[in-house]
């Protein structure tokens, strides 16, 4: 992935294989490292399987309790019987599925992230947007932002992010890999003049893809005390591939080591793969005769060699299902980072961050409550069954006992019992089950679960009682705080890292001109071309738009509104000392704080003499003589200046703060100044 592909799909960079000594040292180190990481993760497979089954409601209470090896499992024993009869397992198996907790968190976070089309913002790193090279209406950062968003949308980023959010809330940790995917096609069209079919080469995919890695296939740094993959000693993952796929990677020069060893070791794999391909469908062959599979261990990290560490990409092939790559064949070893930016193509996030590579999810930390609620619900249903279905006391050897044995102990409404003595059969005394107290206990546990997960009636949009408007508003604001905090953490740890890596991939893999559709200042769609040189020029950073819209920023924007009239009063005195106030910079910061994207396009410089702009800064007709009086527009009546007009003034009729030209930016600047003066 670290090299530009040519039209045939193979790498155009030189194939420089490391020396044999480094290859052997790298194989030994990476194989042992992957085995230790695999052992670290395997101890948590059962817990993740339980969480998955609970989410999909595929685990009953009996099997859950039996696997816990707790006193609760005694409730489901059969009293030492050798096997279960038809009525031996009559207890209920109700499980409170935590899917609503996961989906509520994922839905709210998704809506907050994709609240607008520009959910990622590309900004120049270390310089003002006004100093960027490019069009006045469309700076380079804006064009890169639109290109980045369009390429991510091409890779179905919205679906991938929702999948990431579900894994994050359910398991507490999510790992993903971002890679560049390009797929070319041959398009056909009619040439009506020559009456022939013309073939054109095109691409239907040429974009970064974000793919979630299942936790049982991730190889994290088990020694790390944090979750930052860029600081890990190494990170890898496992993927199962076919024999043909590995041969294709060899032909494309992606794999460049030990091809002969691979062919010799699995010489019979080609014949089995060919037989399986020409036989019945390989998906219908789970047993013998199916094509053999292989497990690819891909690892990115630092390898110690001769007293220093070298960042490398290593790939080892083993038989499918192997627990360690120590018996495999190394097919790739690339010194240096795979991306030109130096970043590893991996992403991670934690729901509740812990000092280590794994976090804690919303469901795992509440399994005790979910199990207790499920147990009490099942016991309540069992009590209902015991009450609804008759239980009888029958004297041994009586006619009633003989009748029950002949009819397989069937009891049903309206049944007639043939007895010799009325005392041979009588009803079982009713059970004194504390159903009322159990209901109160279930309600208490549910309320406790709501407090722990912050998923309540308010967040779900339902209510069992009427509330005043003030109470509903306070509860709604309070319920949003946990969602807002964790969504902000996810945006900073995952989304911004994803945008940074994706932008570096655009700069590395796009070698042709790119055309995007943007909207100009008049609201019309227009095509803009981005050259590869534009991608390479300048340094940029990517920020999640979600993190730039909070209450603190709005408070700062309101402070600018309040201080603007005061600055206008101080302007003449500051000009006497040779100091000028940049109102355009103030307004630009104001728009940035209130969350208006594209402030560099709303406020752009125009080619005008400096003197004309200074003369007309206060809204005075430049044709009239006399100095500019910027304080007249905001002065209060009764201080010797002209009063405010009764009707709203026409904007930029005689110029504005940004000059004498009646532009949209100048009108917006004058409108904001008027609003600030009336606050």
N, C-alpha and C positions, 0 to 999 in steps of 0.2 A: 504494500500500500504506500510505501514511501517513495515510489518512483512514478514518473509520468508514464502512462500507457501510450502505445502507438495505436494505429488504426486496427492492427490485427489483434490487439488486446494483450500483447506481450510487452515486457519492459524494454525500454530503449537505453537503460543504463547498463554499464559494464557489469559483468558477472564476476566479481572479485571474491573468491572463496577464501576464508581465513585459513591460516596455517593449521596443520594437523594437530599440533600440540594444543593450540587454543580450542580447536574443535572438541578434542577429548576432554579437556578441562571443563568446557562449557556444558557438554553433555552430562558429565558426572554431577556437576553442581545443579543444573536445572532439573535433572531427573530426581535427585534427592529432595530438592526444594518442593517440587510438585507433589511428591509422595507425602511429605509432611503436611502440606496444605490440604491435601485430599483427606488425610486422617483427621485433621482438625475440623473439617466441615462434615465428615461422615457421622460424627457424634450428634449432630443436630438434624439429621434427615428425618427421624421419627417425629420430632416436634413439628417440623415444617409440613410433613404429611398430614398430621393431625389438624393443623390450621387450615390446610387446603380442603380436607374432608368436611370440616365444620362449616367452612364458607359455602361449599356446594351442597351442604346437608346430606352428606354421604356417610356419616358416622352416627350409629345409634348409641344410646346411653349405656347399653349393656357392654358393648365392646370397648367403649371409652373407659368405663369404670374398671373393667377387667385388666386393661393395659396399665392402669395407674398403680396397681399393687398397693392399694390403700384399703383402710377398713370399709370404705364404701363398696368395694368389690364383693364383700361378704353378702350384701343384699341380693346379689344375683346368683349365689351358689344354689345348687340343687340338693343340698343336704346330703352330699356324698353319694348320690345316685350315679350309676354308671353312664346314663345317657338321658337325654331330654325327650319326653313324650310329647304328644300333641298339645297337652294342657300344662306342661311343666314350665313353659316360658310364656306365662300370661301377663307378666308385668309390662307396663308401658315403656316405650323407648323414645320419649319426647326429648329433643335436643333444641335448645334455643340457638338457632343458627345466627352467627354474628354478621351475616351478609349486609344487614342494614347499617351496621356501624361502618364497615369498609366503604360501602357505596355512598353513604352520606358524606364522609370525608372526601372521597375522590370526586364526587359531583361538585361540591363547593370549591375545592381547590381548582378543578378544571375551569369553572366559570370565572374564578378570580384571575387565573393565568391568561385565558383567552377572552378577556373582556373587550378587546378591540382588535382590529386587524394588525396593528403595529405592536405586537406583544413582546417583541425584542427591539431594542434600540441600539444602533451602532453609532458610536461617538468617537471623534478623533482623540487620540491619547497624547496629551501634553501640549495641545495647541487649540486656539479658538476656532470654532467653525467658520468665522468670517475670513480666516486666513487660508482656508482650504483651496486647493487648486481644483477647478472644475467650473461647471455652469453656475451662474448666479442663482438661478431658480432651483437647481438640483445639485447640491454639494456632493462631493465624493462619498461622504459618510452616508448620506441618504440613499444614494444609488446602491451602495454596498448593502445597506439595510434591506432594501426592497429585493435585491437579488438573493440575499440570504433567506428571507422569508419565503420567497417563491420556490427556492430549491428545497427547503425543509418541507414545505407543503407538498411538493412533488413526491417526497418520501413518506407521505402520510403521517406527518409528525403529530397531528391531533390524536389519532388512534394510538400511536405509540406512547404519547404522554399519559393518556388515560390508563393504559396498561401499566405504565411505570407507577402511577399513583396508587393503583390497586395493590401492586406488589409491596409498595412502601408501607401502606397502612396495615396490610394483613401480616406480612412477615417482619416488618420493622426495618428491613434493609432491602435495597434494590441496587443491582449492578446491571449496567448496560454497556454495550460496545457500539461505537459509532464508526462506520466504515463507508467508503465511497463505492457506490454501485453504478455501473454504466452498462446499458444494454442497447445494442444497435439492432436495427431492423432494415429490411429492404422494402421500400414502398413502391407500389406500381401505379401508374397512371397512363391514360390513353393520350397518344399524340395524334390528334385528329387530322393533321395535315399528312403525316406519313402513315396513318392507320396502323400504328404499331404501339406496343406496350413499352413504356420507358421505365427503367428501374432507377430509383434514387435511394441513396443510403441516408439513413437518419437515426436518431436516438429517441427512445421513449423513456429512458431513465438515464439521468446523468446528475446525480445528487447524493448528498450524504444520507445515510440510513441509520436510525437509532434502533437497536435491537436489544430487548431485555434478555439477560442471561439468567436461566434458572439457577437458584442458589445451589442446587446439587451439582452444577456444572462449573461453578466459579472456583478459582484458585487464588484467594486473597493472601495477603501477607499476615500470617497467623501471629507474628511477633509484634505487629504494629499496635500502638495505643491510640490510634485515630482512624478516621475513615477516608482520608484523602488519598486517592489512588496515585496521584502524581508524586507523593512522598513515600509510597510503599517501596520496599526493597525490590519487589516484583509483583506482578499480577498476571494471571492467565485464565484460560477457560478451556473446556473440553467440548468437542463437537464430533458427531459421528458422520462419516462420509463413506462413499463407495470406492471401489477399486478404480473405476473409470474417472472419478473426480481427481484422485491423486495423480493418475497418469496425465490428465489434462493440465494439472498444475505444473508437472514436470515439463510438458511441452511448451508452456507459456513462460518458462524460466522463473516461475514463482518459487518452486522447489528446485534447488540446485545442488543438493548434496546426496551422496549415497544412493543414486538411482539403481545402480547395479545390485547393491546389497538388498534394496527393497524388492526388486524383481526376482532375485534368487531366493529370498526368504519366503516370499509368497508367490511362488511360481504357479501353484495350482489354483490361485485365486482367479486368474484370467479365464481358465476353462470353466470354473464353477459360475463365474459371472456371466459368461456367454451362454451356458446351458440354462441358467435361470432366466435370462432375458428372452430366449427363444421358446421357453416352455410356457407354463401358465403364468399369470400375473404374479410378480414377486411379492406383492402385498398379500396375496392369498397363500403364501408359503411360510408360515411361521416356524416350521420344523426343518427337517433335512431337505436339501435341494435348494434352499434359498442362497442368494449371493452373499458371500462373506462380507462383513462390514469392518470398518477400521475406526479407531478413535484417534483424533488428532488433538495433541496437547500443544496449544499455542501459548507462549509465555513472553512477556515484555518485562525487562528489568535490568538491574546492574549485576554483572558477573565479575567476581574478583579474579584478577589475572596480573601476575607479576607486580604485586604490591599496590595495585589501584583497581578501581571498579570501572567497567565499561558497559554503557547502556547497549543492549542487544535485543534482537528479536530471534527467538528460537522456536522451532516447530519439530515435534517428535511424533512419529506414527507408531501406534500399537494395535494389537487386535482389539476388536470391540469388546467393551466391558472390562478391560484391564484396570486394576486398582493402582498401578504405578507405571510410569513411563521408563523405568530403569531397564526393561527388557525390550525397548522399542528401537526404532531407527530414526536418527536425526536427519531430516530432509531439508532443513533451512536454518541458517545462522547468519544474520545480517548485523554487523556492528553498527552502532549509531541508532538514534531514535528513528522510528518509522515515519514520523511526520517531520517536515522541515521546521515546524515551530518548536520542536522538542517535546511536545506533549504526547502522552500516551493516549491512545484512542479508547479510553474507558471512562465511565461515569459511575458515580455512586452517590447515594443519599441515605440518611437514616431518619426514621420517624422520631424516635427518642434517642438522641446521640449518646453513645456509651464509649468509654475508653477502650476501643478495639475496632476491628473491622466489621463488626456486626452490631446492629442496634436492637431496640425493643419496639414491637408493634403495639397497636391499640388493642388487639385481640389477645395476644399472648400474656399481657400483664393483667388481664381480667378473666383468665380461664377458671379461676376459683369461683368467681361469681356466676359465670355462665354454667358451670357444672352444678352448682348448688341450686340455681333457679331451675335447671332442667330436671334435677332430681325431685324437687318439690312438686313441679308440674306433673311429673309421671306418677308420683305417689297420690296426688289429688285425683288423677284419672283412674288409678287403681282403686281408690276408695269408691269412686262412682260406679265402677264395674262391680265391685263387691256388693254395693247396695242395690244395684239394678238387677243383678243375677241372684236368684234365690239360693241359699245354702240351707241344707236340711240335716237334721240329726236322725239317723235311722238305726234302730236296734239290730244288732248283728243276728243273722239267721232268721229274721222276720220275713213275712211275705213282701213287704216293701223293699227289703234288701235284695230279695231274689228278683223282683221286677226291675230294679235299677240295673242289676248285673246283666239282665237279658236285653235291656234297651240302651246299653253302653252309657249309663249314668246320665242320660239326657233329661234335662229339666227345661220346660218351656211353659209359657203362659197357657192356662186352661187344661193342663195335664190332669188326668184322673188317676189317683193312686188306689190300688186294690190292697187293702190291709185287713188283717184279722183283728187287730186291736188298735184303736185310735192312738194309743201311746207308742205304737211302733215307729211313728214318724212325727216329728214336730219341727218347727222352724228354728234356725240357729239364732241365738240372741244377737241383736244388732251391735255392731262395733262402735265403740265410742271414739271415733276418729276426730281429732281436733281440727276440722276443716277451716273453721273461722280463724283460728290462730295461724294456720298455715297460709291462708290467703294474705293475712297481714304481713307475714314473713316474706312472702313472694313480692308484695308491693315494696317492702323495705329494700330488699335486694335489688329490685329493678331501679329504684331511686338511687341506690348506691352505684349501680352500673352507669346510670345517666351522669352522675357527678364525675365518675372516673373518665368516661369517654367523651363527655360534653355533647352527647347525642341525646336530645330530649324532645319533648313535644314542640318546643319553640323552634328548634333547628329543623325538625321534620315538617313544620308547617301545619301542625294539627294542635287542637286544644280541647280538653275535656270540660272546661269551664270558661265563662265570660271573663274578660279582662278589660280594664280601662285602657285608654290610649297611652297614658303615661306609663303604666305598668308594662304594657306590651312593648313599648319602645325601649324601656330600660332592660327588660329581659332579652330583647333582640340584640341590643348593643353588647350586653354582657356575653351572650352566647357566641358572638362573632369573634371575640378576642382569641380563644384557643385556635380557631381555624386560621385567623389572620397571622398569628405568630408562626405556626408550623408551615403555612404556605409560603411565608416570607423566607423561612429557613430553606425550604426546598428550592425556591427560586434562586437563592444566592449560591447554594451548594451544587445544584444540578443544572438548572436552566442556563445560568450564565456560563458555566463550564462547557455545556453543550454548544452554546452559541459561539464561544471562543474557538473550540475545536473545529466546528463546522465552517467558520469563517477562514480558518487556516487551511482547511481542505479546499475551499474555493480558490484561494490564492495558489495552491499547489497543483491542482488537477485540471483547472479550466485553462485551456491553451488557445481557445478561440473566442471571438467576440460574442458577447451575450447581450440579448435584447430583452428588456423588461418593459412593462406597461405601468406608467405612473400617471398621476393626476396633477395638472398644472394649477397655477393660482386661480384660473377661471373655472376650475372644476371639470376640465375636459381631459379625457384619456389621451395619452400620447406615448409613442415608443421612444425609448432612450437606449442607446447602445453603450455598453461597457466594454472597454478594451482590456486585454490581459495586463497591459502596462498600468491601467488604473487600479487593478487589483493589487499589484505589487507595490505601488507608491503609497507611502504614508503608513502610520501605525494607528490601529483602532482598537477600541475595547467594546465589548458587548455587555449590555445591562438588561435585565428583565424589567420591562415597563412596570410590572407590578410593584417592584421595590422603589419606584420613583413617585408613587402616589400614596402618601400616608398623611396622617393628621399633622405631623411635625412640619412637613413641607407646606401644607396649606396654611399653617400658622405663620410661617415665614413670609408667605405671599401676602397675607393680610397685614403683616408689619410693613411691607413695602408700600401697600396702599396707604397706610396711615402716615408714613414718613415722606411721601412724595410731595404734598403741599408745602411742608416745611422746607424741603430742599429748594423748591421754587422761590421761596422768600429769601433764602440765603444765596441764591445764584448771583445777584448783582454784586454783593460784597465779595464773593469768591472770585468773580471775574476781575475785580479791582486788584486782587492779589495774584492774578494770572492763573487761576485754577478754574477749570471747566468741569461741569457735571455731565457724565455720559448717560443721558436718559435712555438711549437705545439699549445700553447694557443693562440698565435697571429693568426695562420692560422685557428684555430677553430672559433675564433671570426670573422675572415674575411669571412669564409663560411657562418656563421650565418647571417652576415650583407647583403651579396649578395643574401640571400634567398635560399641557398642550404640546403634542409632538410636532416636530418639524419647525421649531422656533427660528432656526437659521434660514428657513424658506419664507416664513412670515415677515421677518425683518431682514432685508438684504440691502446692501449699499447700492446707491445709484450714482451715476457719473454726473456730479454737480459741483460747481466751485464751492470752496469752503466758505468764502465770504457770503455768498447768497444764502447758504444754509444757516449761518450765524445770524444774518439780518432777519430772516423770516422765522427764527426759532420760536418767537413768542406769538405767532399768529398775526403779525402786522403785514399789511400790504407792502411788498417790496418797492412799489412805485412811489409810495408816500415817504416824505422826508421825516427824519426824527429817529431817535434811538429805539431799539426794541424794548418793549415793556412786557416781560414774561409774567410779571406778577398780576397784571390786570385780569387775566383770565380766571385766576383763582382767588382774587381778593374779595373780602366780605363787604357788604354795603356799609356805608357810614364812615369810611376811612379816607375819603377824598378821591376814590377811584370810581370808575364807571360801574354801576350796579350790574348784577347778573341779568341777562335777558329773561323775559317771561317765557318765551318760546325756546325750545332747544335750538342751539345755533347749528348752522350747516357746517359739517366737518370739512376741514382743509379748504374752506372757501377762500381764505387769505393765507394759506399755508398752515404749517403745523410744527411740532417740535423737531421733526426730522428734515425740514426744508420747505421750500415753496412749492414743490411738486405735489399735485393732488393724487398721490398713489394710495393703494390700499393699506400698505404698511404705515404710511404717515397718518391716515385716518384712524387706524387702530390705536396708534400711539396717542393721538389727541383725545380719543374716546376714553382710554384708560386714565389719562390725566384728569379729564372732567369728572369721571367717577370717583377718583381719589379725592378731588377737592370737595365733593359733596358728601363724603363719608363723615 
